[in-house]
């Protein structure tokens, strides 16, 4: 049996890491440019874009763009709205879509294949084709809140959350993952007298760490970057998310330094979510498994 030359193995390992570092640098460069540009006045920012100084914190560096960004728009409120809407939507989506996928995979009921096909068919329907009909529907729906009974969901949090609480892609991800789980686990649990809810909560979901992380990341990116739907249903500044709030910086005097400062601030929740979810994903992989 031929042995692998340790020197060739080391060379391949170094080459692999070099390529990975190069790819990481390519992806990090836009973030570095954004943060560095947010520290420069507009004139210097534009003059530095033609050379490597665009990526270096040199020249007239200050936090003035950040203070002016807060003066131009309620940045903190916009970030809070987006984090709140995105967090609730992701949580609801993971719960509802995982329950739906569990019923499609493990429960026997008539028409489940047809219904799953219809749900998956919605993936090819562009949102722009249903935006206006959906707007008319939510404008006529009743709601009972802290202020009492009302009709119409415009200018509210629920209009940004509930229409996105479930989607075909997330259900599809859970269905595909659940189908690969060992059926013996489900059968053994049923023999032991476990209810379907107990199987879902104590058997299936503890093993679903990878698909939970994947679905959460995809849903988070979609919801946090929402623009068209909030633009249609939210006119009150108190409920506007970060992407709609970006309009404030393109009105009247356009200041690129303030725009970069705003983009830097609204990127922080995305990076924080990524690092938190990455740790949770690694922990779930290390702590779950199927024992023989």
Buried (B, 14 or more C-beta within 10 A) or exposed (E): EEEEEEEEEEEEEEEEEEEEEEEEEEEEEEEBBBBBBBBBBBEBBBBBEEEEBBBEEEBEEEEBBBEBBBEBBBBEBBBBBBBBBBBBBBBBBBEBBBBBBBBBBBEEEEEEEEBBEEBBEEEEEEEEEEBEEBBEEBEEEEBEEEEEEEEBBBBBBBBBBBBBBBBBBBBBBBBEBBEEBEEEBBEEBEEEEBEBEEBBEEBBBEBBBBBBBBBBBBBBEBBBBBEEBBBBBBEEBEBBBBBBBBEBBEEEEEBBBBBBBBBBBBBEBBEEBEEEBEEBBEEBEEEEEEEE
